[in-house]
């Protein structure tokens, strides 16, 4: 029966691509789910090293990619889901094209799951390992209060069988390690030393003070110890290891620490700290998450922002250069953009700032309150992006919400392709 369902799914994937609905279409996975509700569980149960689940508010896509790249560098065959396919049906849609004879040709699955849909996933598949990154104020119109998101992730932790990796600096996740309902071994990652001054938690942004780590979270912590420019230093089992990162910002340096902690849990005695840290230097950003585009006049960095903490840390890590901010309020962005008022924008006073997107005028008003006078306000993203790129005389940076990022990325790729052909 499973082979027949997978054949139907493969046919739908083929038709989806031919009709132009895209690689990330969840339709084949939805149909397979309806025909065989236990399809995903049976498929992933055959993997010899089991399933890694990555969830949390910020950094899922980037961290999933880092984990997968680190494991591949050590010889693991890894199945992972592309960004945008972070529901169970999306995982099925991603798996169908790479199945052979009813199996995935992989040793381990590393899956990014949306906080809410992760709970549905673990009802079908109990992950051997979970990595829970953070609980931040994000899409409150969808998730409700922040404690509700923490409840969703606590259920994921409880369903994990072997190891759950937790953010030692996030009070709502750190305390999960002390839960009586947790059967997996808890381990932690976090920011320490000089890096702790660069990384501000959600509590610091809103309450003005850093939450104390739980007693358990002060032990067995893999720590981002220092970050100077792109050079990061990690403290692993009492020893320090440094490397250059191609990834942008303090939050991605911390995501690397989270990934190292997870890979150490998977590989156990086979884990080589020095080799793993050196491998980080080769990992490129996930699309739209600090991704860089080389254009004729300079390099443009595209940075996804979607909540106060993420935007603030991006600004704190950014350089002074021409800036475009694109704010949409479609469903995938979060309909409520009041979170913009929780971000300190004054670091942009030295930049030439342009604004675009559906909520361009809301963003322009926010800038005015921090005494940042926008150079231009143009709601049409295509017009604004082209104008921004045309006026660049060097490097630039673009901060964009999710749907705005997708459109701007298309424009950047098109510009890059045209310039390469000249």
Secondary structure, 3 states (H helix, E strand, C coil): CHHHHHHHHHHHHHHHHHCCCCCCCCHHHHHHHHHCCCHHHHHHHCCCCCEEEEECCCCHHHHHHHHHHHHHHCCCCEEECCCCCCCHHHHHHHHHCCEECCEECCCEEEEECCHHHHHHHHHHCCCCEEEECCCCCCCHHHHCCHHHHHHHHHHHHHHCCCEEEEECCCHHHHHHHHCCCCCCEEEEEEECHHHHHCCCCHHHHHHCCCCCCCCHHHCCEEEEEEEECCEEEEEECCEEEEEECCCCHHHHHHHHHHHHHHHHHHHHHHCCHHHHHHHHCCCCCCCCEEEEEEECCEEEEEEECCCHHHHHHHHHHCCCCEEEEECCCCCCCCCCCHHHHHCCCHHHCCCCEEEECCCHHHHHHHHHHCCCCCCEEECCHHHHHHHHHHHCCCCEEEEECHHHHHHHHHHHHHHHHHHHHC
